[in-house]
Amino acid sequence: MASFFDMLKVLVMCMTLLGIAWVVALSLPKSRLRNVLTEICGWAFLVFCAVYAVSPIDLMPEVAFGPFGLIDDAGALFFGYQGFQSAMAARREREYLD
């Protein structure tokens, strides 16, 4: 049980740092740094969502909720795809600025 809380603590810390980087990126004017931070945050969010979708720890476990337990996994994959699109848009804009 202690390892679960250790993993949860690490996930919360990582998401907090990702959120702070995202806020800093959004507060910058259109710049190369904003595009780089947006791209990094997009890729990190994609990885986080993919790990959540395949991890056995869920908000709605399939064992308890049956097929409805896959709703949170589908949501994680959807938001991960949105992070991927954000990262690719930032990459295209950064290449356009160069």
Secondary structure in CASP SS format (residue, H / E / C, confidence):
PFRMAT SS
TARGET T0000
AUTHOR 0000-0000-0000
METHOD secondary structure of the structure
MODEL  1
M C 1.00
A H 1.00
S H 1.00
F H 1.00
F H 1.00
D H 1.00
M H 1.00
L H 1.00
K H 1.00
V H 1.00
L H 1.00
V H 1.00
M H 1.00
C H 1.00
M H 1.00
T H 1.00
L H 1.00
L H 1.00
G H 1.00
I H 1.00
A H 1.00
W H 1.00
V H 1.00
V H 1.00
A H 1.00
L H 1.00
S H 1.00
L C 1.00
P C 1.00
K C 1.00
S C 1.00
R H 1.00
L H 1.00
R H 1.00
N H 1.00
V H 1.00
L H 1.00
T H 1.00
E H 1.00
I H 1.00
C H 1.00
G H 1.00
W H 1.00
A H 1.00
F H 1.00
L H 1.00
V H 1.00
F H 1.00
C H 1.00
A H 1.00
V H 1.00
Y H 1.00
A H 1.00
V H 1.00
S C 1.00
P C 1.00
I C 1.00
D C 1.00
L C 1.00
M C 1.00
P C 1.00
E H 1.00
V H 1.00
A H 1.00
F H 1.00
G H 1.00
P H 1.00
F H 1.00
G H 1.00
L H 1.00
I H 1.00
D H 1.00
D H 1.00
A H 1.00
G H 1.00
A H 1.00
L H 1.00
F H 1.00
F H 1.00
G H 1.00
Y H 1.00
Q H 1.00
G H 1.00
F H 1.00
Q H 1.00
S H 1.00
A H 1.00
M H 1.00
A H 1.00
A H 1.00
R H 1.00
R H 1.00
E H 1.00
R H 1.00
E H 1.00
Y H 1.00
L H 1.00
D C 1.00
END
